[in-house]
Amino acid sequence: MRAWLSTVSAAVILVGCGTAPLVDTARFGDLPALERGLAEEARRGTLDASLTQDVAEAVAGRELLSAQGEAALRRLKATRACAKPLMPVLRELSRGTDDAAAEAALIRLELGDLSHARALDDWEQAAHGGFRAVAARAAVAREEDALRREYFTDPDGRVRLNALRAAFEARQSADLDDVLEAARLEPDALTRTAALRAAAAIGGERPVLAFKDYWPSASPEVRLAIVDAWALPSAFETGGKQQLFNVAEATTGLPQVAALVALQRHGEASIQGLLLGAARSGSREERGLALAALPLTAPAVEALELASRDAEPSLAILALERLAAVPAKRAGALRGLEQRAAGREAPSAARLALARLGVRSVTAQLTRQLSDPSAALRRDAARGLLALGLVAQTAPALADRDPGVRTDVACAVLLTR
């Protein structure tokens, strides 16, 4: 709980957002007044991108300051990508003692607003696991090697996760035994993934072969993490390449497709036949991953045209969007997307695809979608308008009744600065 943060002090923290009355309204969280003010500014023609960005900064800051508990953590994670302009808010939040305060401190550390030395001095032995995790993430220097390895076995999962992320950055061979042990035994999938990546980043043949030993008993999620680790440059050239070929040629399912995509990204053209096969058959997730990675060769264009008529709307829309990058196919692909945008099956996804392709004729549909009963569709509408560069037109979503929509849209608007 952050009862220490009053409404007045919250508004004082949100400095730098601008001085327009509309920004002050956003700071204090009066949503009906904000909605009316945005509509009035739009009617007068004074709602431009700059004002919308100022309002977005006030909205995002207010959402962070007003949330508590799990909601506060969710909002902090949702705004991580646009956190730099929200730094005054993060500094204030990190003065607290709860999980959200620790998460705010961690974001500050990763963005360079909090020094490693300060994090270690303040929280190396903190009783609160979240703050100890900040110190663990800061333990990247040679003189902190022993401390970092102590954190690998901390009873708090947040500490272990961030210590392994620090190991990825430090890339010290002395960490390898402990990192591989974490990759083998860590119960949390995200932390195990961090261990796999850290071991791969340290490099050499040993982690590559260790991952091969882990493979038979690994879950599908961990197998995907192993594929990702083998694909890291430090592992790829020391045996990871061969292991990816083994997976691509001898297994099935999403890990196989992920291995094919990794090899494709490394320029291994010999697997394109297998990638085409994966694009034509398999689960929706498998086919989607393959379709998104296909190089636009003649056989791939043929596979995309086939997929553009698929009964699964998400695959058809993905294929049409990719075909729009082929000059000879663009007009037909746009027509197909426009038909779907006006239809009943996944029209929002088709509108988003058109927006990403710069097709402004979809603007009116996206603007109407900002009032849809579905929060997810309102969020998609704002994303589409931003993809078209229409920042001011997303402003109504900053007063949305759903705090998740307000936060996500505010962050997306801030990223347009």
C-alpha positions as CSV (number, residue, x, y, z in Angstrom):
1,M,0.0,0.0,0.0
2,R,1.2,3.5,-0.8
3,A,-1.1,5.6,1.4
4,W,1.8,8.0,1.9
5,L,1.1,9.3,-1.7
6,S,-1.6,11.9,-1.6
7,T,-3.6,13.2,-4.5
8,V,-1.9,16.6,-4.2
9,S,1.6,15.2,-4.0
10,A,0.8,13.0,-7.0
11,A,0.0,16.0,-9.1
12,V,3.1,17.8,-8.0
13,I,5.3,14.9,-9.1
14,L,3.9,15.0,-12.6
15,V,5.8,18.0,-13.6
16,G,7.1,18.5,-17.1
17,C,3.9,17.3,-18.8
18,G,3.0,20.8,-19.8
19,T,0.8,23.6,-18.4
20,A,-2.4,23.2,-20.5
21,P,-5.6,22.9,-18.4
22,L,-6.3,19.6,-20.1
23,V,-3.0,18.2,-18.9
24,D,-3.9,19.2,-15.3
25,T,-7.2,17.4,-15.7
26,A,-5.4,14.3,-16.8
27,R,-3.0,14.6,-13.8
28,F,-5.9,14.5,-11.3
29,G,-7.6,11.6,-13.0
30,D,-11.0,13.2,-13.7
31,L,-11.9,11.0,-16.6
32,P,-15.3,12.6,-17.5
33,A,-13.7,16.0,-17.5
34,L,-10.8,14.7,-19.5
35,E,-13.1,13.2,-22.1
36,R,-15.0,16.4,-22.5
37,G,-11.8,18.5,-22.7
38,L,-10.3,16.2,-25.4
39,A,-13.5,16.5,-27.4
40,E,-13.6,20.3,-27.1
41,E,-9.9,20.6,-28.1
42,A,-10.6,18.4,-31.1
43,R,-13.7,20.4,-32.1
44,R,-11.6,23.7,-31.9
45,G,-8.8,22.1,-34.0
46,T,-6.2,22.6,-31.2
47,L,-5.7,18.9,-30.3
48,D,-2.4,18.2,-32.0
49,A,0.2,15.5,-31.5
50,S,2.2,17.5,-29.0
51,L,-0.8,18.2,-26.7
52,T,-1.8,14.5,-27.0
53,Q,1.7,13.4,-26.0
54,D,1.6,15.8,-23.0
55,V,-1.8,14.4,-21.9
56,A,-0.5,10.8,-22.4
57,E,2.5,11.5,-20.1
58,A,0.1,12.8,-17.4
59,V,-2.2,9.9,-17.8
60,A,0.6,7.3,-17.7
61,G,2.1,8.9,-14.6
62,R,-1.3,9.1,-12.9
63,E,-2.0,5.5,-13.6
64,L,1.3,4.5,-12.1
65,L,0.8,6.6,-9.0
66,S,-2.7,5.6,-8.3
67,A,-2.4,1.8,-8.7
68,Q,-1.6,-0.6,-5.8
69,G,-0.7,-4.2,-5.4
70,E,-0.8,-6.4,-8.4
71,A,-2.3,-3.7,-10.5
72,A,0.7,-1.4,-9.8
73,L,3.1,-4.2,-11.0
74,R,1.1,-4.7,-14.1
75,R,1.1,-1.0,-15.0
76,L,4.8,-0.7,-14.3
77,K,5.5,-3.6,-16.7
78,A,3.1,-2.2,-19.3
79,T,5.0,1.2,-19.3
80,R,8.5,-0.2,-19.2
81,A,9.0,0.6,-22.9
82,C,8.1,4.2,-22.4
83,A,9.5,4.7,-19.0
84,K,12.1,7.4,-19.7
85,P,9.7,10.4,-19.7
86,L,8.1,8.9,-16.6
87,M,11.3,9.0,-14.6
88,P,10.1,11.5,-12.0
89,V,7.2,9.2,-11.2
90,L,9.5,6.1,-11.0
91,R,11.8,8.0,-8.6
92,E,8.9,8.8,-6.3
93,L,7.5,5.2,-6.5
94,S,10.9,3.7,-5.7
95,R,10.9,5.6,-2.4
96,G,8.3,3.2,-1.1
97,T,8.7,-0.2,0.5
98,D,6.4,-2.5,-1.5
99,D,6.8,-4.7,-4.6
100,A,5.9,-1.9,-6.9
101,A,8.6,0.3,-5.4
102,A,11.1,-2.4,-6.0
103,E,10.0,-2.8,-9.6
104,A,10.3,0.9,-10.1
105,A,13.8,0.9,-8.8
106,L,14.7,-2.0,-11.1
107,I,13.4,-0.1,-14.1
108,R,15.4,2.9,-13.1
109,L,18.5,0.7,-12.8
110,E,18.1,-0.8,-16.2
111,L,17.5,2.6,-17.8
112,G,20.6,4.1,-16.2
113,D,18.8,6.4,-13.8
114,L,20.0,4.5,-10.7
115,S,23.7,3.5,-10.4
116,H,24.8,0.0,-9.8
117,A,26.9,1.1,-6.9
118,R,23.9,2.8,-5.2
119,A,21.7,-0.3,-5.8
120,L,24.3,-2.5,-4.2
121,D,24.9,-0.2,-1.3
122,D,21.2,0.2,-0.5
123,W,19.9,-3.3,-1.1
124,E,22.6,-5.9,-1.2
125,Q,21.3,-7.5,2.0
126,A,17.7,-6.2,1.9
127,A,15.1,-8.2,3.7
128,H,12.6,-7.5,0.9
129,G,13.2,-9.9,-2.0
130,G,12.2,-7.3,-4.6
131,F,14.8,-4.8,-3.5
132,R,17.4,-7.6,-3.2
133,A,16.6,-8.4,-6.8
134,V,17.6,-4.9,-7.8
135,A,21.0,-5.4,-6.2
136,A,21.3,-8.8,-7.9
137,R,20.6,-7.2,-11.3
138,A,23.4,-4.6,-10.5
139,A,26.0,-7.2,-9.7
140,V,27.7,-7.3,-13.1
141,A,31.3,-6.2,-12.3
142,R,34.2,-8.6,-11.7
143,E,34.4,-7.7,-8.0
144,E,30.8,-8.8,-7.7
145,D,31.2,-12.3,-9.2
146,A,31.0,-14.1,-5.8
147,L,28.0,-12.1,-4.7
148,R,26.2,-12.7,-8.1
149,R,26.7,-16.4,-7.7
150,E,25.3,-16.3,-4.1
151,Y,22.1,-14.7,-5.6
152,F,21.7,-17.6,-8.0
153,T,20.4,-19.7,-5.1
154,D,18.5,-17.0,-3.2
155,P,15.1,-18.2,-1.8
156,D,13.3,-15.4,-3.7
157,G,12.7,-16.2,-7.4
158,R,13.0,-12.5,-8.3
159,V,16.5,-12.4,-7.0
160,R,17.5,-15.5,-8.9
161,L,16.0,-14.2,-12.1
162,N,17.8,-10.9,-11.9
163,A,21.1,-12.5,-10.9
164,L,21.0,-14.6,-14.0
165,R,20.2,-11.6,-16.1
166,A,23.2,-9.9,-14.6
167,A,25.2,-13.1,-15.5
168,F,24.1,-12.7,-19.1
169,E,25.5,-9.2,-19.1
170,A,28.7,-10.1,-17.2
171,R,29.5,-13.1,-19.4
172,Q,32.1,-14.5,-16.9
173,S,33.3,-18.0,-17.5
174,A,33.5,-18.5,-13.7
175,D,29.7,-18.3,-13.6
176,L,29.2,-21.2,-16.0
177,D,29.0,-24.1,-13.5
178,D,26.4,-22.4,-11.4
179,V,24.5,-21.0,-14.4
180,L,24.2,-24.5,-15.9
181,E,23.0,-25.9,-12.6
182,A,20.3,-23.2,-12.6
183,A,19.4,-24.0,-16.2
184,R,19.0,-27.7,-15.2
185,L,17.1,-27.3,-11.9
186,E,15.3,-23.9,-11.8
187,P,11.6,-24.6,-11.4
188,D,10.4,-21.2,-12.8
189,A,10.3,-21.2,-16.6
190,L,11.2,-17.6,-17.0
191,T,14.2,-17.9,-14.7
192,R,15.3,-21.1,-16.4
193,T,15.2,-19.3,-19.7
194,A,17.4,-16.5,-18.2
195,A,19.9,-19.2,-17.1
196,L,20.0,-20.8,-20.5
197,R,20.6,-17.4,-22.1
198,A,23.3,-16.6,-19.6
199,A,25.1,-19.9,-20.2
200,A,24.9,-19.4,-24.0
201,A,26.2,-15.8,-23.7
202,I,29.2,-17.1,-21.7
203,G,29.8,-19.2,-24.8
204,G,31.8,-22.2,-25.7
205,E,31.0,-25.8,-26.6
206,R,30.1,-26.9,-23.0
207,P,26.8,-25.1,-22.6
208,V,25.8,-26.1,-26.1
209,L,26.2,-29.8,-25.3
210,A,24.6,-29.3,-21.9
211,F,21.5,-28.0,-23.5
212,K,21.4,-31.1,-25.7
213,D,21.4,-33.2,-22.5
214,Y,18.5,-31.1,-21.1
215,W,16.4,-31.5,-24.3
216,P,14.8,-34.9,-23.8
217,S,13.2,-34.1,-20.5
218,A,12.5,-30.4,-21.2
219,S,9.0,-29.0,-21.6
220,P,8.0,-27.4,-24.9
221,E,8.5,-24.0,-23.4
222,V,12.0,-24.8,-22.2
223,R,12.8,-26.4,-25.6
224,L,11.9,-23.1,-27.2
225,A,14.2,-21.3,-24.7
226,I,17.0,-23.8,-25.7
227,V,16.5,-23.1,-29.3
228,D,16.8,-19.3,-28.6
229,A,20.0,-20.0,-26.6
230,W,21.6,-22.0,-29.3
231,A,20.8,-19.2,-31.8
232,L,22.7,-16.6,-29.8
233,P,25.9,-15.7,-31.7
234,S,28.1,-16.9,-28.8
235,A,26.6,-20.4,-29.0
236,F,25.8,-20.6,-32.7
237,E,29.4,-20.7,-33.8
238,T,30.4,-23.2,-31.1
239,G,28.0,-26.0,-31.9
240,G,24.6,-24.3,-31.7
241,K,24.3,-24.2,-35.4
242,Q,24.6,-28.0,-35.7
243,Q,22.1,-28.5,-32.8
244,L,19.6,-26.3,-34.5
245,F,19.9,-28.3,-37.7
246,N,19.4,-31.5,-35.6
247,V,16.2,-30.1,-34.2
248,A,15.0,-28.7,-37.5
249,E,15.5,-32.1,-39.3
250,A,14.6,-34.6,-36.6
251,T,11.8,-33.1,-34.5
252,T,8.3,-31.7,-34.9
253,G,6.2,-29.0,-33.4
254,L,6.8,-25.4,-32.4
255,P,10.5,-26.0,-31.3
256,Q,11.3,-27.4,-34.8
257,V,9.7,-24.3,-36.5
258,A,11.6,-22.0,-34.1
259,A,14.8,-23.8,-35.0
260,L,14.1,-23.3,-38.7
261,V,13.3,-19.6,-38.2
262,A,16.6,-19.2,-36.2
263,L,18.6,-20.8,-39.0
264,Q,16.8,-18.7,-41.6
265,R,17.8,-15.5,-39.6
266,H,21.4,-16.7,-39.6
267,G,21.3,-16.9,-43.4
268,E,21.1,-20.7,-43.7
269,A,19.2,-21.0,-47.0
270,S,19.3,-24.8,-47.1
271,I,16.4,-25.1,-44.7
272,Q,13.9,-23.1,-46.8
273,G,12.2,-26.2,-48.1
274,L,11.5,-27.3,-44.5
275,L,10.3,-23.8,-43.6
276,L,7.9,-23.9,-46.6
277,G,6.6,-27.2,-45.3
278,A,6.0,-25.8,-41.9
279,A,4.1,-22.8,-43.4
280,R,1.7,-25.3,-45.2
281,S,0.9,-27.7,-42.3
282,G,0.9,-27.8,-38.6
283,S,-0.8,-25.9,-35.8
284,R,-1.9,-22.3,-36.2
285,E,1.1,-21.1,-34.1
286,E,3.6,-23.2,-36.1
287,R,2.3,-22.0,-39.4
288,G,2.1,-18.4,-38.3
289,L,5.7,-18.5,-37.1
290,A,6.8,-20.0,-40.4
291,L,4.8,-17.7,-42.6
292,A,6.2,-14.6,-40.8
293,A,9.7,-15.8,-41.5
294,L,9.5,-16.9,-45.1
295,P,11.9,-15.1,-47.4
296,L,9.9,-13.6,-50.3
297,T,11.2,-16.0,-52.9
298,A,8.9,-17.3,-55.7
299,P,8.0,-20.6,-53.7
300,A,7.3,-18.5,-50.6
301,V,5.0,-16.2,-52.4
302,E,3.1,-19.2,-53.7
303,A,2.8,-20.5,-50.1
304,L,1.7,-17.1,-48.9
305,E,-1.0,-16.9,-51.6
306,L,-2.3,-20.3,-50.5
307,A,-2.3,-19.1,-46.9
308,S,-4.2,-15.9,-47.8
309,R,-7.2,-18.1,-48.5
310,D,-6.9,-20.0,-45.3
311,A,-10.0,-20.7,-43.1
312,E,-8.0,-19.4,-40.1
313,P,-8.4,-15.6,-40.3
314,S,-5.2,-14.8,-38.4
315,L,-3.1,-16.8,-40.9
316,A,-4.9,-15.3,-43.9
317,I,-4.4,-11.8,-42.7
318,L,-0.7,-12.4,-41.9
319,A,-0.2,-13.8,-45.4
320,L,-2.0,-10.9,-47.1
321,E,0.1,-8.4,-45.1
322,R,3.3,-10.1,-46.2
323,L,2.1,-10.3,-49.8
324,A,1.6,-6.6,-49.8
325,A,5.4,-6.3,-49.7
326,V,5.6,-7.9,-53.1
327,P,5.0,-5.2,-55.7
328,A,3.2,-7.5,-58.2
329,K,0.9,-8.7,-55.4
330,R,0.3,-5.6,-53.4
331,A,-3.0,-4.4,-55.0
332,G,-4.6,-7.8,-54.6
333,A,-3.4,-8.2,-51.1
334,L,-4.7,-4.7,-50.1
335,R,-8.1,-5.6,-51.6
336,G,-8.2,-8.8,-49.6
337,L,-7.4,-7.0,-46.4
338,E,-10.0,-4.3,-47.1
339,Q,-12.6,-6.9,-47.6
340,R,-11.8,-8.5,-44.3
341,A,-11.6,-5.1,-42.5
342,A,-15.3,-4.6,-43.6
343,G,-16.3,-8.2,-42.8
344,R,-17.2,-10.2,-39.7
345,E,-14.1,-12.4,-39.2
346,A,-11.2,-10.6,-37.4
347,P,-11.9,-7.2,-39.0
348,S,-9.8,-5.5,-36.3
349,A,-6.7,-7.5,-37.2
350,A,-7.2,-6.7,-40.9
351,R,-7.5,-3.0,-40.0
352,L,-4.3,-3.1,-38.0
353,A,-2.5,-4.8,-40.9
354,L,-3.8,-2.1,-43.3
355,A,-2.6,0.6,-40.9
356,R,0.8,-0.9,-40.6
357,L,0.9,-0.9,-44.4
358,G,0.1,2.9,-44.4
359,V,-3.4,2.6,-45.9
360,R,-5.2,5.7,-44.6
361,S,-8.6,4.6,-46.0
362,V,-9.0,2.6,-42.8
363,T,-8.9,5.7,-40.5
364,A,-12.7,6.1,-40.2
365,Q,-13.1,2.5,-39.3
366,L,-10.4,2.7,-36.6
367,T,-11.9,5.9,-35.2
368,R,-15.3,4.3,-34.8
369,Q,-13.6,1.3,-33.2
370,L,-12.3,3.5,-30.4
371,S,-15.9,3.3,-29.0
372,D,-16.3,-0.5,-29.3
373,P,-17.6,-2.3,-26.2
374,S,-14.5,-4.5,-26.2
375,A,-11.5,-3.1,-24.5
376,A,-9.2,-5.2,-26.6
377,L,-10.7,-3.8,-29.8
378,R,-10.5,-0.2,-28.5
379,R,-6.8,-0.8,-27.8
380,D,-6.3,-2.2,-31.3
381,A,-8.0,0.8,-32.8
382,A,-5.6,3.2,-31.0
383,R,-2.6,1.1,-32.2
384,G,-3.8,1.3,-35.7
385,L,-4.2,5.0,-35.6
386,L,-0.7,5.4,-34.2
387,A,0.7,3.1,-36.9
388,L,-0.8,5.6,-39.4
389,G,1.0,8.5,-37.6
390,L,-2.4,9.9,-36.4
391,V,-1.4,10.7,-32.8
392,A,-4.0,13.2,-32.0
393,Q,-6.8,10.9,-33.2
394,T,-5.9,8.4,-30.5
395,A,-6.6,11.0,-27.7
396,P,-10.1,9.7,-26.8
397,A,-8.5,6.4,-25.7
398,L,-6.5,8.4,-23.0
399,A,-9.8,8.8,-21.2
400,D,-11.0,5.2,-21.7
401,R,-13.0,3.6,-18.9
402,D,-10.5,0.7,-18.7
403,P,-7.3,1.6,-16.9
404,G,-5.4,-1.0,-18.9
405,V,-6.4,0.6,-22.2
406,R,-5.5,4.1,-20.9
407,T,-2.1,2.9,-19.7
408,D,-1.3,1.0,-22.9
409,V,-2.4,3.8,-25.2
410,A,-0.6,6.4,-23.2
411,C,2.6,4.5,-23.4
412,A,2.2,3.9,-27.1
413,V,1.6,7.6,-27.6
414,L,4.7,8.5,-25.6
415,L,6.8,6.2,-27.9
416,T,5.8,8.5,-30.9
417,R,7.9,11.4,-29.4
